[in-house]
Amino acid sequence: EMKHGPIALVDAQTPSVFLVPPGTTYEKVMSNMEEVKARGGPIIAIASHDDPRVEAIADDVIHLPAAPEFLQPIVSVIPLQLLAYHIALLRGCDVDKPRNLAKSVTVE
């Protein structure tokens, strides 16, 4: 999917975050990381094991504990949430009161 839009947004000022799970999607994710790196985009990888290929391409790597492939989404979501939280704090966003959030929703 990178070639159908997102690759046009890659530049040196916009980091790309990649989940690099072992298993069936590994080679495709690595190919996408190589495309971003070739265009000068900084890469943050969230990888489930020490992998020299990931270490060579990514600028920063967040290592996850080993887990079966079917549990990887659960293991991966925590660092993604923490990354989003800390980026929001650095940007000065009020993480407890997001804009456009209503206390209640009325359904007709």
Rosetta blueprint (number, residue, H / E / L):
1 E L
2 M H
3 K H
4 H H
5 G L
6 P H
7 I H
8 A H
9 L H
10 V L
11 D L
12 A L
13 Q L
14 T L
15 P L
16 S E
17 V E
18 F E
19 L E
20 V E
21 P L
22 P L
23 G L
24 T L
25 T L
26 Y H
27 E H
28 K H
29 V H
30 M H
31 S H
32 N H
33 M H
34 E H
35 E H
36 V H
37 K H
38 A H
39 R L
40 G L
41 G L
42 P L
43 I E
44 I E
45 A E
46 I E
47 A E
48 S L
49 H L
50 D L
51 D L
52 P H
53 R H
54 V H
55 E H
56 A H
57 I H
58 A L
59 D L
60 D E
61 V E
62 I E
63 H E
64 L L
65 P L
66 A L
67 A L
68 P L
69 E H
70 F H
71 L H
72 Q H
73 P H
74 I H
75 V H
76 S H
77 V H
78 I H
79 P H
80 L H
81 Q H
82 L H
83 L H
84 A H
85 Y H
86 H H
87 I H
88 A H
89 L H
90 L H
91 R L
92 G L
93 C L
94 D L
95 V L
96 D L
97 K L
98 P L
99 R L
100 N L
101 L L
102 A L
103 K L
104 S L
105 V L
106 T L
107 V L
108 E L
